[in-house]
Amino acid sequence: MSKVRGASARGSSKGAKSSSKRKVKSAPRKGSAKTVNWFAAQLRAARHRVSYAFRLGGIAALVLFGLILSLYAFTGGLGDAGQAIARNADRQLTQAGFTVDWIDVSGANRLSSEEVAAIIGVEPGDSLASLDLEAAKTALEAESWIASVRVYRLWPNRLAVVIEEREPLALWQVDGEHHVIDGTGTVITSADPIEFADLPRVVGEGANETARSMVQMVLRDDAIARRVSHLIYVGERRWSLRLVSGGEVLLPQSDPEGALSLLGRMHADRGVLDYDAQIVDLRNEGEMVLRPWPDRAAEAAGRGA
């Protein structure tokens, strides 16, 4: 019985092998078809990537060639024939779509994209390749609100402008006029002083150049800052504080920060800034001298007599 079954099994195996061979010859298996399709898709994708790479490389070469020609033409390095070639290359790039269609402006709160475009002198459809980035940067930096600027081409059709604006620090009073200045002491000519009337006021020749550190020292102590109306630069060497009450705090040349620290402690302990004093003299290290108003001192003496 076992031999018969064994023979039957061998016969069945042969039949299966024969059937398997016939199936392979007639049509591929389902798994094999998927594999063939996957390889075909990969081959098409590879061909597309190669074709795209060639097209991209050609465009990049054309852009680079156009930029080099434009640079030489701008610097006078080309003759008439070369300049004609440069103009033709620029025209080809423009026709290919390398134009200024968008201007991306970041960091600008005082200027709109339209105002930036007007300052640069660029309009939609202008050539992106031939745009003079250095000239655009120079034109923008001439605007008083702008501290620094970077200009980039974003191929194929965008111009990126990254702006750092000046931050108003104080009103500078000199020669009877008021100017808005930033932390470097630069005058923001486009800023209307009336719109910035709440800023600290610094007074005197050269006060703008050293105002930043002094303003920061005063603002650290709110009790002092609320009682100061003007910061006066005396003789371009030291500062005095004009108080809202009309009095004046004389600061030393060498260590105004230490003197202000002493003033803050004395006011916290004794309220000295609320005294009816004409002068609070802090010019000597570690000392504070209060001088009353002369007329009020005489009046007080008369009452005492």
Backbone as CSV, one residue per row, in Angstrom:
resi,resn,N_x,N_y,N_z,CA_x,CA_y,CA_z,C_x,C_y,C_z
1,MET,0.842,-1.197,0.000,0.000,0.000,0.000,0.863,1.227,0.000
2,SER,1.921,1.147,0.733,2.751,2.323,0.830,3.458,2.568,-0.473
3,LYS,3.856,1.532,-1.199,4.532,1.748,-2.469,3.612,2.351,-3.475
4,VAL,2.345,1.905,-3.488,1.376,2.460,-4.435,1.159,3.934,-4.158
5,ARG,0.998,4.224,-2.913,0.820,5.641,-2.551,2.044,6.443,-2.915
6,GLY,3.196,5.747,-2.727,4.418,6.469,-3.066,4.512,6.729,-4.547
7,ALA,4.172,5.773,-5.342,4.203,5.942,-6.797,3.218,6.993,-7.223
8,SER,2.037,6.961,-6.585,1.010,7.959,-6.919,1.498,9.357,-6.593
9,ALA,2.214,9.429,-5.504,2.707,10.758,-5.117,3.748,11.254,-6.085
10,ARG,4.636,10.273,-6.536,5.639,10.694,-7.492,5.003,11.074,-8.799
11,GLY,3.973,10.373,-9.147,3.264,10.707,-10.392,2.615,12.061,-10.282
12,SER,2.047,12.315,-9.151,1.412,13.627,-8.948,2.450,14.721,-8.999
13,SER,3.657,14.424,-8.462,4.718,15.448,-8.468,5.137,15.757,-9.877
14,LYS,5.285,14.740,-10.684,5.647,14.974,-12.070,4.596,15.788,-12.770
15,GLY,3.339,15.450,-12.469,2.245,16.200,-13.109,2.266,17.643,-12.705
16,ALA,2.564,17.870,-11.431,2.599,19.246,-10.943,3.705,20.008,-11.590
17,LYS,4.901,19.330,-11.730,6.029,20.011,-12.356,5.729,20.332,-13.792
18,SER,5.111,19.390,-14.475,4.770,19.617,-15.887,3.790,20.742,-16.022
19,SER,2.775,20.718,-15.127,1.771,21.792,-15.164,2.413,23.125,-14.873
20,SER,3.389,23.126,-13.900,4.047,24.382,-13.541,4.829,24.915,-14.715
21,LYS,5.492,24.018,-15.439,6.277,24.457,-16.593,5.378,25.035,-17.662
22,ARG,4.237,24.428,-17.885,3.328,24.941,-18.908,2.813,26.320,-18.530
23,LYS,2.530,26.549,-17.249,2.032,27.844,-16.798,3.076,28.922,-16.991
24,VAL,4.321,28.609,-16.691,5.389,29.594,-16.849,5.534,29.980,-18.296
25,LYS,5.401,29.045,-19.165,5.527,29.338,-20.580,4.358,30.142,-21.102
26,SER,3.183,29.915,-20.593,2.000,30.574,-21.141,1.849,32.009,-20.649
27,ALA,2.144,32.311,-19.340,1.940,33.668,-18.794,2.760,33.837,-17.530
28,PRO,3.297,35.046,-17.225,4.062,35.277,-15.992,3.156,35.238,-14.782
29,ARG,3.756,34.868,-13.653,2.988,34.869,-12.419,2.684,36.294,-11.985
30,LYS,1.715,36.448,-11.067,1.268,37.775,-10.624,2.399,38.558,-9.990
31,GLY,3.232,37.878,-9.151,4.358,38.544,-8.510,5.365,39.029,-9.530
32,SER,5.605,38.254,-10.543,6.563,38.644,-11.576,6.064,39.854,-12.342
33,ALA,4.789,39.979,-12.601,4.222,41.127,-13.318,4.406,42.403,-12.508
34,LYS,4.216,42.297,-11.193,4.416,43.470,-10.341,5.865,43.920,-10.384
35,THR,6.764,42.919,-10.367,8.194,43.248,-10.401,8.568,43.942,-11.694
36,VAL,8.030,43.427,-12.803,8.309,44.032,-14.109,7.774,45.458,-14.163
37,ASN,6.557,45.643,-13.662,5.971,46.992,-13.658,6.771,47.958,-12.784
38,TRP,7.259,47.457,-11.630,8.060,48.311,-10.721,9.344,48.748,-11.397
39,PHE,10.012,47.766,-12.091,11.257,48.124,-12.776,10.994,49.117,-13.904
40,ALA,9.889,48.949,-14.570,9.549,49.870,-15.664,9.296,51.280,-15.131
41,ALA,8.596,51.344,-13.988,8.327,52.658,-13.385,9.623,53.317,-12.937
42,GLN,10.526,52.522,-12.333,11.811,53.073,-11.900,12.627,53.567,-13.084
43,LEU,12.560,52.830,-14.190,13.290,53.227,-15.387,12.755,54.535,-15.943
44,ARG,11.407,54.677,-15.966,10.814,55.931,-16.445,11.196,57.090,-15.533
45,ALA,11.164,56.849,-14.188,11.527,57.907,-13.240,12.984,58.315,-13.410
46,ALA,13.846,57.336,-13.614,15.267,57.645,-13.815,15.463,58.480,-15.081
47,ARG,14.757,58.076,-16.148,14.863,58.856,-17.383,14.372,60.288,-17.174
48,HIS,13.274,60.429,-16.400,12.728,61.772,-16.136,13.717,62.604,-15.326
49,ARG,14.356,61.973,-14.303,15.320,62.708,-13.494,16.526,63.144,-14.313
50,VAL,16.982,62.264,-15.179,18.117,62.616,-16.032,17.741,63.761,-16.973
51,SER,16.550,63.640,-17.554,16.094,64.710,-18.462,15.938,66.028,-17.721
52,TYR,15.362,65.975,-16.504,15.183,67.191,-15.711,16.528,67.780,-15.310
53,ALA,17.455,66.891,-14.947,18.786,67.365,-14.556,19.467,68.076,-15.712
54,PHE,19.316,67.501,-16.925,19.910,68.155,-18.090,19.269,69.509,-18.354
55,ARG,17.925,69.564,-18.234,17.239,70.837,-18.461,17.651,71.846,-17.396
56,LEU,17.686,71.421,-16.120,18.072,72.317,-15.040,19.515,72.784,-15.199
57,GLY,20.370,71.843,-15.583,21.757,72.220,-15.817,21.900,73.221,-16.940
58,GLY,21.103,73.044,-17.980,21.143,73.994,-19.090,20.677,75.369,-18.675
59,ILE,19.602,75.398,-17.861,19.094,76.686,-17.382,20.125,77.357,-16.486
60,ALA,20.726,76.561,-15.575,21.732,77.129,-14.678,22.916,77.679,-15.465
61,ALA,23.348,76.930,-16.475,24.462,77.410,-17.304,24.092,78.695,-18.015
62,LEU,22.840,78.763,-18.519,22.394,79.967,-19.213,22.349,81.149,-18.248
63,VAL,21.839,80.910,-17.030,21.779,81.991,-16.034,23.178,82.458,-15.676
64,LEU,24.074,81.499,-15.428,25.445,81.861,-15.064,26.122,82.628,-16.189
65,PHE,25.916,82.169,-17.401,26.507,82.853,-18.556,25.966,84.269,-18.666
66,GLY,24.642,84.405,-18.475,24.036,85.736,-18.550,24.551,86.656,-17.458
67,LEU,24.710,86.119,-16.233,25.217,86.934,-15.125,26.647,87.387,-15.369
68,ILE,27.475,86.470,-15.882,28.864,86.831,-16.161,28.934,87.906,-17.232
69,LEU,28.143,87.733,-18.263,28.137,88.743,-19.327,27.634,90.087,-18.812
70,SER,26.588,90.038,-17.978,26.041,91.284,-17.432,27.076,91.978,-16.556
71,LEU,27.823,91.194,-15.764,28.849,91.779,-14.900,29.942,92.432,-15.728
72,TYR,30.391,91.734,-16.748,31.430,92.312,-17.593,30.931,93.558,-18.320
73,ALA,29.695,93.500,-18.765,29.135,94.666,-19.467,29.019,95.844,-18.519
74,PHE,28.611,95.567,-17.262,28.441,96.648,-16.287,29.767,97.304,-15.939
75,THR,30.828,96.485,-15.857,32.140,97.011,-15.484,32.934,97.511,-16.688
76,GLY,32.316,97.438,-17.858,33.011,97.923,-19.047,34.022,96.938,-19.589
77,GLY,33.939,95.679,-19.148,34.902,94.682,-19.591,34.624,94.114,-20.955
78,LEU,33.513,94.485,-21.572,33.161,93.992,-22.898,33.121,95.138,-23.884
79,GLY,33.471,94.803,-25.091,33.337,95.792,-26.152,31.903,95.878,-26.625
80,ASP,31.703,96.585,-27.717,30.344,96.737,-28.248,29.734,95.389,-28.600
81,ALA,30.538,94.524,-29.228,30.015,93.212,-29.624,29.660,92.387,-28.396
82,GLY,30.533,92.423,-27.379,30.260,91.677,-26.155,29.035,92.180,-25.433
83,GLN,28.851,93.492,-25.415,27.672,94.052,-24.762,26.402,93.651,-25.498
84,ALA,26.495,93.559,-26.792,25.338,93.104,-27.573,24.997,91.660,-27.221
85,ILE,26.036,90.831,-27.051,25.804,89.438,-26.647,25.175,89.382,-25.262
86,ALA,25.670,90.238,-24.351,25.127,90.276,-23.000,23.659,90.692,-23.016
87,ARG,23.338,91.684,-23.818,21.933,92.116,-23.912,21.065,91.007,-24.478
88,ASN,21.598,90.279,-25.457,20.833,89.185,-26.040,20.619,88.067,-25.022
89,ALA,21.674,87.758,-24.237,21.541,86.722,-23.209,20.512,87.135,-22.176
90,ASP,20.535,88.402,-21.784,19.563,88.893,-20.806,18.152,88.815,-21.371
91,ARG,18.008,89.125,-22.638,16.690,89.048,-23.282,16.190,87.609,-23.302
92,GLN,17.108,86.668,-23.579,16.727,85.256,-23.586,16.274,84.800,-22.203
93,LEU,16.993,85.242,-21.179,16.615,84.893,-19.814,15.257,85.490,-19.450
94,THR,15.030,86.707,-19.868,13.748,87.365,-19.580,12.606,86.622,-20.262
95,GLN,12.822,86.242,-21.513,11.787,85.501,-22.245,11.558,84.126,-21.638
96,ALA,12.590,83.579,-20.996,12.447,82.267,-20.361,11.736,82.346,-19.018
97,GLY,11.414,83.561,-18.573,10.652,83.726,-17.337,11.458,84.147,-16.136
98,PHE,12.728,84.500,-16.340,13.564,84.942,-15.224,13.380,86.446,-15.026
99,THR,12.219,86.782,-14.491,11.838,88.181,-14.301,11.418,88.415,-12.850
100,VAL,11.359,89.665,-12.460,10.936,90.012,-11.101,9.408,90.033,-11.071
101,ASP,8.822,88.936,-10.638,7.362,88.852,-10.524,6.904,89.043,-9.079
102,TRP,7.789,88.753,-8.131,7.444,88.876,-6.714,8.608,89.511,-5.967
103,ILE,8.290,90.332,-4.981,9.294,90.874,-4.078,8.899,90.467,-2.661
104,ASP,9.715,89.617,-2.049,9.469,89.162,-0.681,10.250,90.059,0.274
105,VAL,9.541,90.826,1.088,10.167,91.773,2.016,9.936,91.286,3.442
106,SER,11.013,91.163,4.209,10.886,90.766,5.615,11.625,91.769,6.490
107,GLY,11.116,91.947,7.714,11.751,92.847,8.671,11.355,94.300,8.539
108,ALA,10.456,94.608,7.617,10.057,96.008,7.395,8.697,96.267,8.026
109,ASN,8.662,97.191,8.985,7.407,97.628,9.584,7.016,99.021,9.133
110,ARG,7.995,99.794,8.706,7.753,101.184,8.302,7.551,101.314,6.796
111,LEU,8.022,100.328,6.022,7.948,100.390,4.570,7.153,99.200,4.039
112,SER,6.333,99.449,3.044,5.583,98.381,2.389,6.420,97.793,1.258
113,SER,5.973,96.650,0.729,6.669,96.043,-0.411,6.664,96.978,-1.613
114,GLU,5.566,97.702,-1.784,5.477,98.638,-2.906,6.492,99.768,-2.762
115,GLU,6.673,100.250,-1.535,7.644,101.314,-1.300,9.069,100.810,-1.502
116,VAL,9.325,99.577,-1.074,10.646,98.987,-1.290,10.931,98.866,-2.782
117,ALA,9.935,98.387,-3.553,10.112,98.255,-5.005,10.367,99.605,-5.652
118,ALA,9.673,100.641,-5.169,9.853,101.981,-5.728,11.247,102.514,-5.432
119,ILE,11.753,102.243,-4.221,13.099,102.711,-3.859,14.146,102.014,-4.725
120,ILE,13.967,100.713,-4.930,14.913,99.967,-5.757,14.797,100.389,-7.224
121,GLY,13.571,100.744,-7.634,13.347,101.106,-9.022,13.058,99.915,-9.904
122,VAL,12.445,98.867,-9.323,12.141,97.670,-10.078,10.638,97.550,-10.263
123,GLU,10.245,97.033,-11.415,8.833,96.838,-11.733,8.604,95.393,-12.152
124,PRO,7.352,94.902,-12.029,7.061,93.533,-12.457,7.447,93.316,-13.916
125,GLY,8.124,92.217,-14.173,8.548,91.910,-15.530,9.970,92.326,-15.842
126,ASP,10.602,93.101,-14.939,12.007,93.479,-15.147,12.902,92.250,-15.052
127,SER,14.016,92.316,-15.735,14.952,91.190,-15.734,15.511,90.953,-14.336
128,LEU,15.443,89.705,-13.894,16.009,89.353,-12.592,17.526,89.195,-12.687
129,ALA,18.004,88.704,-13.838,19.434,88.454,-14.000,20.246,89.741,-14.018
130,SER,19.721,90.767,-14.677,20.497,91.997,-14.837,20.287,93.002,-13.702
131,LEU,19.448,92.655,-12.719,19.211,93.562,-11.603,20.497,93.755,-10.799
132,ASP,20.871,94.987,-10.549,22.081,95.307,-9.799,21.763,95.241,-8.306
133,LEU,22.144,94.157,-7.667,21.811,93.957,-6.255,22.511,94.972,-5.359
134,GLU,23.744,95.328,-5.686,24.486,96.283,-4.859,23.854,97.664,-4.936
135,ALA,23.418,98.045,-6.138,22.742,99.336,-6.286,21.420,99.340,-5.536
136,ALA,20.704,98.205,-5.563,19.448,98.103,-4.822,19.696,98.234,-3.324
137,LYS,20.743,97.590,-2.828,21.103,97.667,-1.413,21.454,99.102,-1.014
138,THR,22.239,99.772,-1.850,22.639,101.148,-1.560,21.436,102.079,-1.529
139,ALA,20.514,101.887,-2.472,19.318,102.734,-2.531,18.456,102.556,-1.289
140,LEU,18.331,101.322,-0.819,17.509,101.068,0.364,18.168,101.611,1.627
141,GLU,19.477,101.469,1.739,20.167,101.947,2.932,20.184,103.474,3.019
142,ALA,19.871,104.139,1.920,19.764,105.599,1.962,18.488,106.040,2.664
143,GLU,17.529,105.119,2.816,16.302,105.408,3.550,16.628,105.399,5.043
144,SER,16.298,106.482,5.739,16.772,106.664,7.113,16.219,105.637,8.102
145,TRP,15.100,105.010,7.817,14.551,104.011,8.727,15.334,102.700,8.664
146,ILE,16.108,102.497,7.607,16.776,101.219,7.387,18.200,101.262,7.917
147,ALA,18.511,100.335,8.832,19.868,100.241,9.381,20.755,99.380,8.497
148,SER,20.235,98.262,8.029,20.976,97.388,7.129,19.984,96.609,6.275
149,VAL,20.473,96.105,5.142,19.588,95.381,4.223,20.402,94.371,3.435
150,ARG,19.769,93.254,3.126,20.354,92.244,2.239,19.363,91.965,1.121
151,VAL,19.875,91.835,-0.090,19.029,91.620,-1.264,19.501,90.360,-1.973
152,TYR,18.556,89.448,-2.263,18.889,88.178,-2.901,17.992,87.935,-4.108
153,ARG,18.519,87.225,-5.081,17.698,86.672,-6.158,17.205,85.301,-5.725
154,LEU,15.927,85.036,-5.901,15.358,83.712,-5.682,14.827,83.233,-7.021
155,TRP,15.638,82.446,-7.713,15.249,82.012,-9.048,14.000,81.144,-8.985
156,PRO,13.114,81.236,-9.974,13.324,81.984,-11.223,12.719,83.391,-11.251
157,ASN,11.883,83.750,-10.272,11.122,84.993,-10.485,10.878,85.804,-9.213
158,ARG,11.726,85.647,-8.213,11.512,86.368,-6.959,12.745,87.158,-6.546
159,LEU,12.480,88.260,-5.865,13.534,89.063,-5.269,13.260,89.104,-3.768
160,ALA,14.254,88.733,-2.960,14.103,88.728,-1.502,14.861,89.908,-0.912
161,VAL,14.181,90.651,-0.039,14.784,91.806,0.617,14.620,91.621,2.129
162,VAL,15.735,91.518,2.831,15.729,91.329,4.290,16.212,92.628,4.926
163,ILE,15.328,93.270,5.689,15.594,94.608,6.221,15.704,94.572,7.741
164,GLU,16.664,95.320,8.246,16.744,95.580,9.690,16.498,97.069,9.898
165,GLU,15.398,97.381,10.547,15.028,98.783,10.733,15.679,99.376,11.984
166,ARG,15.773,100.683,11.982,16.277,101.391,13.158,15.163,101.482,14.204
167,GLU,15.546,101.305,15.469,14.606,101.425,16.573,14.795,102.787,17.234
168,PRO,13.749,103.609,17.283,13.879,104.921,17.939,14.264,104.766,19.408
169,LEU,15.265,105.522,19.831,15.735,105.471,21.208,15.323,106.698,21.999
170,ALA,15.510,107.872,21.393,15.301,109.112,22.142,15.067,110.268,21.177
171,LEU,14.607,111.377,21.763,14.557,112.642,21.029,15.805,113.436,21.393
172,TRP,16.531,113.850,20.360,17.760,114.612,20.578,17.481,116.083,20.287
173,GLN,17.681,116.910,21.305,17.479,118.355,21.147,18.839,119.040,20.996
174,VAL,19.029,119.717,19.870,20.269,120.435,19.619,19.977,121.601,18.679
175,ASP,20.581,122.740,18.969,20.383,123.950,18.154,18.910,124.305,18.007
176,GLY,18.138,124.063,19.070,16.737,124.438,19.064,15.833,123.516,18.268
177,GLU,16.339,122.398,17.786,15.529,121.458,17.009,15.549,120.077,17.654
178,HIS,14.499,119.302,17.356,14.384,117.950,17.891,14.528,116.939,16.751
179,HIS,15.253,115.857,17.036,15.448,114.786,16.059,15.232,113.441,16.743
180,VAL,14.661,112.510,16.014,14.530,111.143,16.516,15.826,110.409,16.195
181,ILE,16.428,109.771,17.211,17.667,109.032,16.999,17.491,107.576,17.424
182,ASP,18.351,106.713,16.865,18.346,105.316,17.277,19.487,105.065,18.254
183,GLY,19.740,103.811,18.585,20.740,103.483,19.587,22.164,103.810,19.186
184,THR,22.424,103.973,17.901,23.765,104.350,17.455,23.947,105.856,17.409
185,GLY,22.873,106.602,17.676,22.936,108.056,17.597,22.606,108.602,16.227
186,THR,22.251,107.723,15.297,21.904,108.149,13.939,20.539,108.816,13.932
187,VAL,20.441,109.931,13.247,19.173,110.646,13.140,18.282,109.945,12.106
188,ILE,17.050,109.646,12.517,16.071,109.061,11.599,15.296,110.225,10.987
189,THR,15.769,110.708,9.869,15.212,111.941,9.293,13.765,111.786,8.867
190,SER,13.358,110.565,8.549,11.970,110.349,8.115,10.985,110.329,9.275
191,ALA,11.491,110.263,10.499,10.612,110.176,11.673,10.210,111.564,12.146
192,ASP,8.928,111.733,12.404,8.404,112.995,12.902,8.546,113.021,14.427
193,PRO,9.307,113.972,14.979,9.498,114.020,16.440,8.192,114.102,17.215
194,ILE,7.166,114.717,16.636,5.885,114.833,17.330,5.284,113.456,17.603
195,GLU,5.510,112.516,16.695,4.964,111.168,16.862,5.714,110.373,17.925
196,PHE,6.869,110.872,18.345,7.682,110.147,19.325,7.942,111.015,20.554
197,ALA,6.942,111.794,20.924,7.088,112.726,22.047,7.282,112.028,23.381
198,ASP,6.935,110.750,23.474,7.066,110.026,24.736,8.461,109.447,24.951
199,LEU,9.340,109.576,23.966,10.688,109.052,24.126,11.500,109.905,25.105
200,PRO,12.509,109.330,25.738,13.409,110.146,26.574,14.030,111.255,25.726
201,ARG,14.348,112.374,26.385,14.913,113.517,25.664,16.350,113.759,26.114
202,VAL,17.235,113.793,25.143,18.643,114.085,25.429,18.977,115.430,24.786
203,VAL,19.796,116.204,25.471,20.051,117.585,25.055,21.551,117.831,24.987
204,GLY,21.974,118.537,23.932,23.351,119.002,23.874,24.131,118.460,22.695
205,GLU,25.165,119.187,22.342,26.049,118.772,21.255,26.728,117.454,21.612
206,GLY,26.642,116.497,20.695,27.269,115.192,20.909,26.473,114.248,21.783
207,ALA,25.336,114.703,22.298,24.542,113.845,23.184,24.044,112.593,22.467
208,ASN,23.801,112.699,21.175,23.285,111.555,20.421,24.275,110.391,20.398
209,GLU,25.580,110.697,20.431,26.595,109.657,20.270,26.748,108.776,21.503
210,THR,26.413,109.293,22.675,26.567,108.508,23.906,25.237,108.322,24.633
211,ALA,24.137,108.658,23.966,22.827,108.633,24.623,22.390,107.229,25.033
212,ARG,22.752,106.231,24.253,22.218,104.891,24.494,22.513,104.386,25.906
213,SER,23.776,104.428,26.293,24.144,103.904,27.616,23.498,104.710,28.732
214,MET,23.425,106.037,28.561,22.849,106.878,29.607,21.343,106.649,29.748
215,VAL,20.669,106.564,28.629,19.223,106.310,28.657,18.940,104.971,29.324
216,GLN,19.720,103.957,28.997,19.522,102.635,29.589,19.747,102.662,31.107
217,MET,20.760,103.414,31.554,21.005,103.524,33.003,19.820,104.143,33.723
218,VAL,19.279,105.213,33.164,18.166,105.915,33.806,16.915,105.040,33.834
219,LEU,16.666,104.328,32.755,15.446,103.526,32.656,15.460,102.294,33.557
220,ARG,16.625,101.943,34.079,16.679,100.776,34.971,15.927,101.010,36.276
221,ASP,15.865,102.253,36.720,15.187,102.579,37.975,13.940,103.400,37.641
222,ASP,12.795,102.779,37.805,11.553,103.436,37.406,11.295,104.707,38.208
223,ALA,11.682,104.708,39.487,11.459,105.891,40.327,12.243,107.085,39.806
224,ILE,13.451,106.829,39.309,14.250,107.909,38.732,13.690,108.316,37.373
225,ALA,13.423,107.312,36.534,12.972,107.592,35.164,11.700,108.435,35.156
226,ARG,10.768,108.178,36.080,9.499,108.912,36.100,9.677,110.369,36.502
227,ARG,10.786,110.694,37.147,11.008,112.058,37.634,11.970,112.871,36.749
228,VAL,12.485,112.238,35.682,13.443,112.911,34.791,12.720,113.386,33.534
229,SER,12.919,114.643,33.184,12.326,115.184,31.954,13.339,115.253,30.813
230,HIS,14.617,115.537,31.124,15.653,115.663,30.103,16.978,115.102,30.631
231,LEU,17.768,114.541,29.718,19.129,114.128,30.016,20.048,115.102,29.278
232,ILE,20.827,115.850,30.027,21.615,116.934,29.437,23.094,116.547,29.400
233,TYR,23.687,116.643,28.207,25.100,116.337,28.032,25.889,117.629,28.187
234,VAL,26.671,117.711,29.244,27.340,118.953,29.623,28.785,118.948,29.114
235,GLY,29.085,119.913,28.266,30.460,120.049,27.779,30.982,118.836,27.042
236,GLU,30.075,118.009,26.533,30.443,116.781,25.814,31.349,115.872,26.651
237,ARG,31.101,115.879,27.990,31.944,115.048,28.846,31.178,114.358,29.974
238,ARG,30.096,114.970,30.479,29.342,114.327,31.556,27.870,114.662,31.406
239,TRP,27.025,113.942,32.194,25.578,114.096,32.095,25.001,114.709,33.373
240,SER,23.905,115.450,33.158,23.049,115.906,34.248,21.618,115.506,33.919
241,LEU,20.819,115.321,34.966,19.413,114.961,34.786,18.533,116.136,35.197
242,ARG,17.726,116.629,34.262,16.752,117.661,34.578,15.489,116.982,35.089
243,LEU,15.078,117.366,36.310,13.912,116.742,36.926,12.629,117.453,36.528
244,VAL,11.533,116.729,36.604,10.218,117.313,36.307,9.936,118.474,37.250
245,SER,10.446,118.424,38.456,10.238,119.484,39.445,11.020,120.751,39.129
246,GLY,11.962,120.637,38.175,12.803,121.777,37.842,14.197,121.673,38.405
247,GLY,14.417,120.754,39.333,15.743,120.559,39.900,16.656,119.821,38.930
248,GLU,17.922,119.657,39.356,18.897,119.020,38.473,19.811,118.112,39.285
249,VAL,20.064,116.929,38.707,20.967,115.968,39.313,22.281,116.011,38.532
250,LEU,23.376,116.346,39.228,24.685,116.434,38.584,25.408,115.101,38.726
251,LEU,25.710,114.466,37.593,26.375,113.165,37.606,27.865,113.324,37.298
252,PRO,28.693,112.421,37.839,30.130,112.517,37.569,30.475,112.017,36.171
253,GLN,31.629,112.416,35.682,32.076,111.974,34.372,32.538,110.524,34.396
254,SER,33.178,110.138,35.493,33.854,108.838,35.531,32.921,107.663,35.794
255,ASP,31.947,107.792,36.696,31.106,106.653,37.066,29.643,107.073,37.256
256,PRO,28.967,107.449,36.184,27.567,107.859,36.339,26.671,106.711,36.795
257,GLU,27.022,105.484,36.443,26.204,104.339,36.844,26.217,104.160,38.353
258,GLY,27.399,104.299,38.962,27.498,104.187,40.413,26.748,105.300,41.119
259,ALA,26.802,106.518,40.540,26.084,107.647,41.137,24.582,107.436,41.067
260,LEU,24.099,106.901,39.960,22.663,106.635,39.825,22.221,105.537,40.791
261,SER,23.097,104.567,41.029,22.772,103.511,41.991,22.627,104.106,43.398
262,LEU,23.535,105.023,43.743,23.441,105.699,45.040,22.165,106.528,45.130
263,LEU,21.824,107.228,44.051,20.612,108.043,44.034,19.372,107.174,44.227
264,GLY,19.349,106.032,43.569,18.206,105.130,43.709,18.048,104.634,45.129
265,ARG,19.163,104.289,45.783,19.091,103.794,47.166,18.642,104.902,48.120
266,MET,19.188,106.110,47.928,18.823,107.219,48.800,17.358,107.610,48.633
267,HIS,16.863,107.511,47.418,15.440,107.839,47.225,14.559,106.757,47.848
268,ALA,14.961,105.501,47.684,14.182,104.417,48.287,14.139,104.549,49.808
269,ASP,15.249,105.013,50.411,15.318,105.130,51.872,14.689,106.431,52.384
270,ARG,14.945,107.552,51.666,14.557,108.853,52.204,13.734,109.716,51.257
271,GLY,13.493,109.235,50.064,12.684,110.011,49.120,13.345,111.303,48.672
272,VAL,14.651,111.287,48.457,15.387,112.524,48.174,14.944,113.202,46.874
273,LEU,14.443,112.429,45.926,14.027,113.027,44.661,12.754,113.869,44.814
274,ASP,12.097,113.708,45.935,10.898,114.511,46.185,11.198,115.721,47.071
275,TYR,12.449,115.888,47.460,12.825,117.082,48.224,12.736,118.305,47.315
276,ASP,12.507,119.457,47.942,12.434,120.703,47.170,13.846,121.264,46.997
277,ALA,14.663,120.524,46.206,16.064,120.900,46.028,16.309,121.350,44.594
278,GLN,17.130,122.375,44.447,17.496,122.826,43.115,18.578,121.927,42.518
279,ILE,19.527,121.482,43.345,20.657,120.678,42.878,20.818,119.447,43.762
280,VAL,20.994,118.314,43.105,21.421,117.087,43.793,22.780,116.753,43.189
281,ASP,23.823,117.003,43.946,25.182,116.897,43.415,25.791,115.545,43.784
282,LEU,26.066,114.735,42.740,26.654,113.409,42.937,28.031,113.303,42.282
283,ARG,28.647,114.430,42.018,29.905,114.406,41.264,31.078,113.839,42.063
284,ASN,30.997,113.887,43.374,32.047,113.281,44.197,31.638,111.869,44.577
285,GLU,32.529,110.927,44.346,32.211,109.515,44.542,31.733,109.231,45.976
286,GLY,30.568,108.574,46.047,30.029,108.163,47.340,29.393,109.269,48.140
287,GLU,29.268,110.480,47.564,28.697,111.614,48.298,27.472,112.159,47.567
288,MET,26.549,112.706,48.348,25.378,113.397,47.802,25.212,114.720,48.549
289,VAL,25.171,115.792,47.786,24.992,117.126,48.368,23.713,117.725,47.786
290,LEU,22.814,118.166,48.674,21.561,118.795,48.256,21.662,120.300,48.439
291,ARG,21.289,121.023,47.399,21.300,122.480,47.468,19.876,122.985,47.216
292,PRO,19.327,123.727,48.171,17.953,124.217,48.008,17.895,125.373,47.020
293,TRP,16.677,125.676,46.602,16.484,126.855,45.762,16.814,128.101,46.589
294,PRO,17.616,129.026,46.061,18.032,130.189,46.856,16.867,131.007,47.404
295,ASP,15.880,131.310,46.581,14.771,132.143,47.036,13.940,131.408,48.077
296,ARG,13.785,130.109,47.893,12.977,129.348,48.846,13.726,129.171,50.160
297,ALA,15.053,129.065,50.076,15.852,128.954,51.302,15.762,130.256,52.099
298,ALA,15.813,131.405,51.400,15.705,132.703,52.069,14.328,132.865,52.705
299,GLU,13.311,132.399,51.964,11.948,132.498,52.490,11.789,131.663,53.743
300,ALA,12.384,130.473,53.694,12.296,129.593,54.856,13.037,130.180,56.040
301,ALA,14.199,130.822,55.765,14.970,131.457,56.839,14.203,132.610,57.459
302,GLY,13.479,133.360,56.605,12.677,134.473,57.096,11.555,134.005,57.988
303,ARG,10.954,132.915,57.629,9.878,132.374,58.465,10.433,131.899,59.799
304,GLY,11.653,131.364,59.716,12.266,130.869,60.955,12.636,132.015,61.891
305,ALA,13.048,133.163,61.319,13.399,134.315,62.152,12.150,134.871,62.842
